[in-house]
Amino acid sequence: MNKNKQRFTKTKKDYSGLQEFEVTHECELLDFLFETHKGQSNNSVKALLKNRHVTVDGAPITQFNFKLYKGDKVIISKNPIRKVTRSHLPIIYEDDEIIVINKPSGLLSIASDKEKGSTAYRMLSDYVQQKDKHNRIFVVHRLDEDTSGVLMVAKNPKIQQALQDHWNELVSKRGYYAIVDGVLKEKSGTIKSYLKKNAQNMMYSSKKKGDGQLAITNYKVIKENDKYSLLDVNIDSGRKNQIRVHLGDLGHNVIGDDKYGNPTNPIKRLGLHAYQLTLTHPFTNKKLDFKAPIPKEFLSLF
């Protein structure tokens, strides 16, 4: 590798005093920090790691030889980052390649501009590094912060890349439970539109072919009363906020979703839960099927 080739892109320095860099080539963390902090002494750069000022994709790292991969986000914090010990994780399945959890509502999948620490990625990174400080995890897919349910991460970049490159072909079922306001006239159906983002970072539907990314949502009412309907939703595409936008298009917003409507919020959370993920392993062709039970508060409405 060319030692003079820049391995990073500085993306921002936000109001919190955080410096963020994006890795563009594989390298070790200490070498990366030497490149991004040229002009500083070696000891002061090493102190950033020793004193817990460095995170990779939101997870604090102290190892000098921690392996970085293209696309990783390295964040330098002005203040030390506290160490967190995890005694319990909602793990559904784990082997040598992947971990699957039942993500709680209110927990981000990965770090965002506003939240760098409290994420599922951080939680799982802490967990694997308790076994071996060189262990790490890799994002495969995401769930919205307020959506609970099945979330899978990879333990090595090879399986991550294989899953991400062929996600739509490998995944055969993405099942969700959604609670919406009101009673649906059509008890089952398919919603198809093209989704795109506006200037406010909100997704919206277009019926014009090619005007955004094609999104297909299938739904079926499985319980209802005079106020709410519980839907079994399956998506043929995984677009940002797809279910929330499509059900809003029907005139029945997901409860607790004040981003795309003004529905009621009887259970004090978003009424969306990813209950099933079924896919084929990219290397063994083995069928993998993961499920997370419906939250008790969902059933309490019926």
C-alpha positions in Angstrom: 0.0 0.0 0.0 1.2 3.5 -0.8 2.2 5.0 2.6 1.5 8.5 1.3 -2.0 7.8 0.1 -4.6 9.5 2.2 -6.7 7.0 4.0 -9.4 9.3 5.4 -11.8 12.0 4.7 -12.6 14.6 7.3 -16.4 15.0 7.2 -17.3 17.4 10.0 -16.6 19.0 13.3 -19.9 19.5 15.1 -21.2 21.6 17.9 -20.1 19.1 20.5 -16.5 19.4 19.6 -16.4 16.0 17.9 -14.1 15.4 14.9 -15.3 12.8 12.5 -13.3 11.0 9.7 -14.3 8.4 7.2 -11.9 5.6 6.4 -11.2 5.0 2.7 -8.6 2.2 3.0 -7.8 -0.7 5.3 -5.3 0.2 8.0 -4.7 0.0 11.8 -6.2 2.6 14.1 -3.0 4.1 15.4 -1.6 4.6 11.9 -4.8 6.3 10.9 -4.6 8.6 13.9 -1.0 9.5 13.1 -2.3 10.5 9.6 -5.2 12.6 10.8 -3.2 14.3 13.5 0.0 15.2 11.8 1.9 17.8 13.7 1.0 16.4 17.1 3.5 14.3 19.0 3.3 10.5 18.9 2.6 10.4 22.7 -0.3 12.9 22.5 -1.9 10.8 19.6 -1.5 7.6 21.6 -3.1 9.3 24.6 -6.3 9.8 22.6 -6.6 6.0 22.5 -5.3 5.3 26.0 -7.7 7.8 27.6 -10.8 6.7 25.6 -11.3 9.6 23.3 -11.7 7.5 20.1 -14.7 5.6 18.8 -15.2 3.6 15.6 -18.8 3.7 14.4 -19.8 4.8 17.9 -18.0 2.1 19.8 -15.0 3.3 22.0 -11.7 1.7 21.1 -8.4 1.7 22.9 -6.3 -0.9 20.9 -3.5 0.6 18.8 -3.7 -2.2 16.2 -7.5 -2.2 15.9 -8.3 -3.0 12.2 -10.2 -0.3 10.2 -12.1 -1.0 7.0 -13.3 1.2 4.2 -16.4 3.1 5.3 -15.7 3.1 9.0 -16.4 6.3 10.8 -13.7 7.3 13.3 -14.8 10.0 15.8 -12.5 11.9 18.2 -14.3 13.2 21.3 -13.1 16.2 23.3 -14.0 14.3 26.5 -13.2 10.7 27.6 -15.9 8.2 26.8 -17.1 6.1 29.7 -16.7 2.3 29.6 -20.0 0.4 29.7 -20.3 -3.2 30.9 -23.3 -5.1 29.4 -24.7 -7.9 31.6 -27.8 -8.7 29.5 -28.4 -8.5 25.8 -31.6 -9.4 23.9 -29.8 -12.0 21.7 -31.9 -14.2 19.5 -29.1 -16.0 17.8 -25.3 -16.0 17.6 -22.6 -18.0 15.8 -19.1 -17.4 14.5 -20.4 -15.0 11.7 -23.5 -13.2 12.9 -25.4 -11.9 15.9 -29.2 -11.3 15.8 -30.9 -9.3 18.6 -34.4 -8.2 19.4 -33.7 -4.4 19.3 -35.6 -2.4 21.8 -37.7 0.6 20.7 -35.9 3.9 21.3 -32.5 2.5 20.5 -30.6 3.7 17.4 -29.1 0.9 15.2 -25.9 3.0 14.6 -24.5 6.4 15.6 -26.2 9.5 14.2 -25.3 13.2 14.0 -27.1 13.7 17.4 -26.3 10.5 19.2 -22.9 8.8 19.1 -22.9 6.5 22.1 -26.2 4.9 23.0 -26.7 2.6 20.0 -27.2 -1.1 19.2 -23.9 -1.1 17.5 -22.2 0.2 20.6 -24.0 -2.3 22.8 -22.9 -5.2 20.6 -19.4 -3.9 20.2 -19.0 -3.8 24.0 -20.3 -7.3 24.1 -17.9 -8.9 21.6 -14.9 -7.0 22.9 -15.5 -8.3 26.4 -14.6 -11.7 25.0 -11.6 -10.4 22.9 -10.6 -6.8 22.6 -9.8 -7.3 18.9 -13.3 -8.5 18.1 -15.6 -6.2 16.2 -19.0 -6.2 14.5 -20.2 -4.8 11.1 -23.5 -3.3 10.2 -25.7 -5.4 7.8 -29.0 -3.5 7.9 -30.8 -1.1 10.1 -34.1 -0.5 11.9 -35.5 2.9 12.7 -34.7 4.1 16.2 -38.3 3.7 17.5 -38.9 0.4 15.7 -38.2 -2.8 17.7 -37.4 -6.3 16.6 -35.0 -8.4 14.6 -31.7 -6.8 13.9 -28.7 -8.7 12.5 -25.0 -7.7 12.5 -21.9 -9.5 11.1 -18.7 -10.5 12.9 -16.4 -10.1 9.9 -16.3 -7.9 6.8 -16.5 -10.9 4.4 -20.0 -12.0 5.5 -21.1 -8.4 5.8 -20.2 -7.6 2.2 -21.8 -10.8 0.9 -25.0 -10.0 2.8 -25.1 -6.4 1.8 -24.3 -7.0 -1.9 -27.1 -9.5 -2.3 -29.5 -8.5 0.4 -32.7 -8.3 -1.7 -32.0 -11.7 -3.4 -31.0 -13.4 -0.1 -33.9 -12.2 2.1 -37.2 -14.0 1.5 -39.3 -12.5 4.3 -39.2 -9.2 6.2 -42.3 -9.3 8.5 -43.5 -6.5 10.7 -46.4 -5.9 13.1 -47.9 -2.4 12.8 -50.6 -0.8 14.8 -52.4 2.0 13.0 -55.2 4.5 13.9 -58.7 3.6 12.8 -60.4 0.7 10.9 -59.2 -0.1 7.4 -61.9 -0.5 4.7 -59.7 -2.9 2.7 -58.5 -5.7 5.1 -55.5 -6.6 2.9 -53.7 -5.1 0.0 -50.4 -4.0 -1.6 -49.1 -0.5 -1.6 -46.7 0.4 -4.4 -45.0 3.8 -5.0 -41.7 5.5 -5.5 -40.1 6.9 -2.4 -37.7 9.9 -2.3 -36.4 12.3 0.3 -37.3 16.0 0.5 -35.2 18.9 1.8 -36.3 18.2 5.4 -34.9 14.6 5.2 -38.5 13.3 5.1 -39.5 10.5 2.8 -42.6 10.9 0.5 -44.4 8.9 -2.1 -44.7 9.5 -5.8 -46.8 7.5 -8.2 -44.6 8.6 -11.2 -42.4 5.7 -12.4 -38.8 6.3 -11.7 -39.4 9.3 -9.4 -37.5 7.8 -6.5 -36.9 4.2 -5.3 -39.6 1.6 -5.9 -41.2 0.5 -2.7 -43.7 -2.4 -2.3 -45.6 -3.0 1.0 -48.1 -5.9 1.6 -50.4 -5.7 4.5 -53.2 -7.7 6.2 -55.4 -6.8 9.2 -55.1 -9.5 11.9 -56.9 -7.7 14.8 -59.0 -4.6 15.1 -61.4 -2.7 17.3 -63.2 0.6 16.9 -60.0 2.6 17.4 -57.0 0.6 16.2 -56.0 -2.0 13.7 -53.1 -4.5 14.1 -51.5 -5.3 10.7 -49.2 -8.1 9.5 -46.9 -6.2 7.1 -44.4 -7.7 4.7 -42.1 -5.6 2.5 -40.6 -6.5 -0.9 -38.2 -3.6 -0.6 -36.3 -2.0 2.3 -36.6 1.7 1.9 -36.2 4.3 4.7 -39.4 4.7 6.6 -41.2 2.7 3.9 -44.0 1.2 6.1 -44.6 4.5 7.9 -45.0 6.4 4.7 -47.1 3.8 2.9 -49.6 3.2 5.8 -49.9 7.0 6.0 -50.7 7.0 2.3 -53.7 4.8 3.2 -54.9 7.4 5.7 -54.0 5.2 8.7 -50.8 6.4 10.4 -48.7 4.1 12.6 -49.6 5.0 16.2 -46.9 7.2 17.9 -45.5 8.3 14.5 -45.5 12.1 14.9 -42.9 12.3 12.0 -45.4 11.4 9.3 -48.7 12.3 10.8 -50.5 13.1 14.0 -51.8 9.8 15.3 -52.6 8.8 18.9 -49.9 7.3 21.1 -51.6 5.0 23.5 -48.6 2.7 24.2 -46.0 5.6 24.4 -43.9 4.2 21.6 -44.0 3.7 17.8 -46.4 0.9 16.9 -44.0 -0.9 14.6 -42.1 -4.2 15.4 -39.9 -6.3 13.0 -41.0 -9.8 14.0 -39.4 -11.9 11.4 -36.3 -12.0 9.1 -35.8 -15.0 6.8 -32.8 -15.3 4.5 -30.5 -17.7 2.8 -26.9 -17.8 4.0 -24.7 -16.4 1.1 -22.0 -19.1 1.4 -23.8 -22.3 2.7 -27.2 -21.7 1.1 -28.7 -22.6 4.5 -32.1 -21.1 5.4 -31.9 -18.8 8.4 -35.1 -17.7 10.1 -35.2 -15.3 13.0 -38.2 -14.2 15.0 -38.9 -11.7 17.8 -42.2 -12.1 19.7 -44.9 -9.3 19.4 -44.4 -6.8 22.3 -47.0 -7.2 25.1 -48.0 -3.6 24.8 -49.2 -4.2 21.2 -51.6 -6.9 22.4 -52.8 -4.8 25.3 -54.8 -2.6 22.8 -56.9 -5.6 21.6 
